[in-house]
Amino acid sequence: MLDYIIVGSGLAGIAFSETALQHNKAIIVIDNESQNSSRIAGGLYNPVILKRFSEVWQAQEQMALLDQFYNDLEAKLRVQVDFKIPILRKFFSIEEQNNWFAASDNKNLAPFLSLDLLKTKYKGIHSPYDYGQVLHTGYVDTALLLDSYKKYLNVSNQFYEETFNYDLLEIKKDFVQYKHLQARHIVFAEGFGMHSNPYFNLLPLDGTKGELFIIKALNLYLDVIINTSVFIIPLGNHLYKVGATYNWKDKTDLPTDEGKEELLSKINEILDCDFEVVKHFAGVRPTVRDRKPLVGTHPNNERIHILNGLGTRGVMLGPSMAKALFESIEYQQPLSKEIDIKRFDKKR
Ligand SMILES: Cc1cc2nc3c(=O)[nH]c(=O)nc-3n(C[C@H](O)[C@H](O)[C@H](O)COP(=O)(O)OP(=O)(O)OC[C@H]3O[C@@H](n4cnc5c(N)ncnc54)[C@H](O)[C@@H]3O)c2cc1C
């Protein structure tokens, strides 16, 4: 008898799998690589919304868990996935500089906003109004994390590369049965793939498509992340990850000309050097109308659970949402109303 079957091995599935393993639970993870949001993500963690200079929801709580979580994973997988690099907000006017300093008076933002204007001149970027530096930031190499985690689970036969067939799930009194597997619980973490899940497909998971480039810029020298209308992450060898767009209509994961034009125009606002597009990706973020995660237990079955709706911030939200779900299942700790799927009960 397993403790958990986990469907999905993106940032949500990994966060839950790891939380369960840290508590010595027996798990099997099933994934079919049908969604690529986690794989192509920028992977940034940044406690500040740089458009408005406001705090990310529950940033302090999430940041408190994040370091330990990815450090432990790195030790276990023996690979570096967490790159702690400053994120700089390029200012476009004196007014923006003033807004930054006004925001740093906010006690929730103060730990994250440097009070020194950064005047460094990076080759390839014109920055007459300098930069503000966000503290405690970086990025997770999500593709490397996904591949390394799968490899790790494969060694102990805990990973099944297949499409989960919902018709074959049998709900017994004290456990669930899937093919030959029996488990105390099943956790669904399928990202936008949730729409095929008959247990949860009435939840309002809208999905927001995002497109992203890898560019090569021989005359750009950056060892920090620039984040303004798009982020620019240095990958080494003159390669940079640049993104992302937001499209609420198109729900496919195909790169588009429209996305390409938008990214090119935003890059040109920031860079004043030549670059070439090496790769172009697209994926659908699992976003929810109220911008809060979808966490909880099925209203009619206490063995079936969901961890989804991580939206635009899977890296930061994953560890804390997985912990909340795990504690609610194992120790009956109530979930906060903001994240509990019960908030949609009346509308379902
Ligand atoms: C362009 C872009 C840029 C982004 N940048 C950032 C960023 O900088 N920082 C950040 O924190 N977040 C970022 N995000 C958001 C982040 O990627 C998401 O929050 C995160 O990927 C959600 O993870 P998930 O595990 O819920 O979903 P997914 O990554 O979609 O994972 C779901 C998994 O379930 C599997 N699955 C689905 N259905 C089935 C089935 N029936 N059987 C078997 N397996 C199944 C899929 O194959 C997939 O592996 C970005 C997203 C995009 C698209």
The ligand as a MOL file (V3000), in Angstrom:
LIG
                    3D

  0  0  0     0  0            999 V3000
M  V30 BEGIN CTAB
M  V30 COUNTS 53 58 0 0 0
M  V30 BEGIN ATOM
M  V30 1 C 6.4580 31.4290 -20.3370 0
M  V30 2 C 6.3160 31.1480 -18.8690 0
M  V30 3 C 7.1840 31.7640 -17.9710 0
M  V30 4 C 7.0700 31.5060 -16.5970 0
M  V30 5 N 7.9760 32.0750 -15.7530 0
M  V30 6 C 7.9040 31.8010 -14.4250 0
M  V30 7 C 8.8780 32.3180 -13.5310 0
M  V30 8 O 9.8070 33.0330 -13.9270 0
M  V30 9 N 8.7750 31.9920 -12.2150 0
M  V30 10 C 7.7630 31.1950 -11.7340 0
M  V30 11 O 7.7140 30.9260 -10.5330 0
M  V30 12 N 6.8200 30.6960 -12.5690 0
M  V30 13 C 6.8630 30.9860 -13.8880 0
M  V30 14 N 5.9170 30.4740 -14.7370 0
M  V30 15 C 4.7630 29.7800 -14.1460 0
M  V30 16 C 5.1010 28.3750 -13.7350 0
M  V30 17 O 5.6630 27.7560 -14.8460 0
M  V30 18 C 3.8480 27.6460 -13.2410 0
M  V30 19 O 3.4090 28.2470 -12.0560 0
M  V30 20 C 4.1400 26.1620 -12.9890 0
M  V30 21 O 4.6950 25.6050 -14.1240 0
M  V30 22 C 2.9170 25.3890 -12.6040 0
M  V30 23 O 3.3510 24.0820 -12.3260 0
M  V30 24 P 2.3620 22.8430 -12.3220 0
M  V30 25 O 3.1580 21.6880 -11.8300 0
M  V30 26 O 1.1110 23.1790 -11.6010 0
M  V30 27 O 1.9250 22.6420 -13.8440 0
M  V30 28 P 2.6960 22.0140 -15.0910 0
M  V30 29 O 4.0560 22.5230 -15.2050 0
M  V30 30 O 1.7860 22.2090 -16.2460 0
M  V30 31 O 2.8170 20.4860 -14.7370 0
M  V30 32 C 1.7450 19.5940 -14.8260 0
M  V30 33 C 2.2890 18.2230 -15.1370 0
M  V30 34 O 1.2140 17.2740 -15.1500 0
M  V30 35 C 1.3720 16.4120 -16.2500 0
M  V30 36 N 0.0430 15.8790 -16.6250 0
M  V30 37 C -1.0630 16.5750 -16.9250 0
M  V30 38 N -2.0930 15.7320 -17.1990 0
M  V30 39 C -1.5980 14.4640 -17.0600 0
M  V30 40 C -2.1800 13.1580 -17.2120 0
M  V30 41 N -3.4630 12.9570 -17.5220 0
M  V30 42 N -1.3660 12.0830 -17.0180 0
M  V30 43 C -0.0660 12.2390 -16.6720 0
M  V30 44 N 0.5140 13.4710 -16.4980 0
M  V30 45 C -0.2500 14.5540 -16.6940 0
M  V30 46 C 1.9940 17.2840 -17.3220 0
M  V30 47 O 2.6820 16.5170 -18.2660 0
M  V30 48 C 2.9310 18.1750 -16.5160 0
M  V30 49 O 4.2190 17.6180 -16.4180 0
M  V30 50 C 6.0290 30.6630 -16.1130 0
M  V30 51 C 5.1840 30.0290 -17.0130 0
M  V30 52 C 5.3220 30.2550 -18.3780 0
M  V30 53 C 4.4040 29.5570 -19.3420 0
M  V30 END ATOM
M  V30 BEGIN BOND
M  V30 1 1 1 2
M  V30 2 1 2 3
M  V30 3 2 2 52
M  V30 4 2 3 4
M  V30 5 1 4 5
M  V30 6 1 4 50
M  V30 7 2 5 6
M  V30 8 1 6 7
M  V30 9 1 6 13
M  V30 10 2 7 8
M  V30 11 1 7 9
M  V30 12 1 9 10
M  V30 13 2 10 11
M  V30 14 1 10 12
M  V30 15 2 12 13
M  V30 16 1 13 14
M  V30 17 1 14 15
M  V30 18 1 14 50
M  V30 19 1 15 16
M  V30 20 1 16 17
M  V30 21 1 16 18
M  V30 22 1 18 19
M  V30 23 1 18 20
M  V30 24 1 20 21
M  V30 25 1 20 22
M  V30 26 1 22 23
M  V30 27 1 23 24
M  V30 28 2 24 25
M  V30 29 1 24 26
M  V30 30 1 24 27
M  V30 31 1 27 28
M  V30 32 2 28 29
M  V30 33 1 28 30
M  V30 34 1 28 31
M  V30 35 1 31 32
M  V30 36 1 32 33
M  V30 37 1 33 34
M  V30 38 1 33 48
M  V30 39 1 34 35
M  V30 40 1 35 36
M  V30 41 1 35 46
M  V30 42 1 36 37
M  V30 43 1 36 45
M  V30 44 2 37 38
M  V30 45 1 38 39
M  V30 46 1 39 40
M  V30 47 2 39 45
M  V30 48 1 40 41
M  V30 49 2 40 42
M  V30 50 1 42 43
M  V30 51 2 43 44
M  V30 52 1 44 45
M  V30 53 1 46 47
M  V30 54 1 46 48
M  V30 55 1 48 49
M  V30 56 2 50 51
M  V30 57 1 51 52
M  V30 58 1 52 53
M  V30 END BOND
M  V30 END CTAB
M  END
